Amino acid sequence: MGFCPKCGLSLTELPEGSPPETRASRPPAIVIGLIVVVVGVIAVGLLTRFQLGTTPGSNAQSVPNASLVPAAPIIGLTILSPADGQVVVTKEITVIGTAPPGLTITQDISFGFDQHAAVDSTGHWAIKVGLNDGDNKLTFRIGDDGSTRQTIRVIYTPPQTPSALVAPPAAT
């Protein structure tokens, strides 16, 4: 029994007149290679199912793990708190919002110096704001970009003092 020097296939002795293709036999390495590929495909399929939160044979729906789903990118400026028109009883509040990470949020302050806050790596920002009695119009923007301007109205109502809660004595 010999082998083909070009491809390395082992040759078997066949009767004269047999076509040359039938003289070569496949080496066991090809069969082993196919088995390795099939087992690899099955292993990847099982690992994927375990990562997605299901087990083989379960009837559960395959739901992606939250840590595998990338967060949607933050676009523009959003004010999360307080809500527009919210009534508060504290003289100072913290305005919280989202914007693209790494940018600067500016609070427009009429006739005064603007306040600034950096947006963190998660896209969140916060600015402490002192309020006047009654309506307060609060305007924020990304950096100097006026097209990103967001305005909310916050109403500061000071808490009533106990003396204001006591009714005057009845007239006699």
Stockholm file with secondary structure:
# STOCKHOLM 1.0

chainA/1-172         MGFCPKCGLSLTELPEGSPPETRASRPPAIVIGLIVVVVGVIAVGLLTRFQLGTTPGSNAQSVPNASLVPAAPIIGLTILSPADGQVVVTKEITVIGTAPPGLTITQDISFGFDQHAAVDSTGHWAIKVGLNDGDNKLTFRIGDDGSTRQTIRVIYTPPQTPSALVAPPAAT
#=GR chainA/1-172 SS CCBCTTTCCEECCCCTTCCGGGGEECCHHHHHHHHHHHHHHHHHHHHHHHHTTCCTTCCCCCCCCGGGSCCCCCCSCEEEESCTTEEESSSEEEEEEECSTTCEEEEECTTSCCEEEECCTTSEEEEEEECCSEEEEEEEEETTEEEEEEEEEEEECCCCCHHHHSCCCCCC
#=GC SS_cons         CCBCTTTCCEECCCCTTCCGGGGEECCHHHHHHHHHHHHHHHHHHHHHHHHTTCCTTCCCCCCCCGGGSCCCCCCSCEEEESCTTEEESSSEEEEEEECSTTCEEEEECTTSCCEEEECCTTSEEEEEEECCSEEEEEEEEETTEEEEEEEEEEEECCCCCHHHHSCCCCCC
//
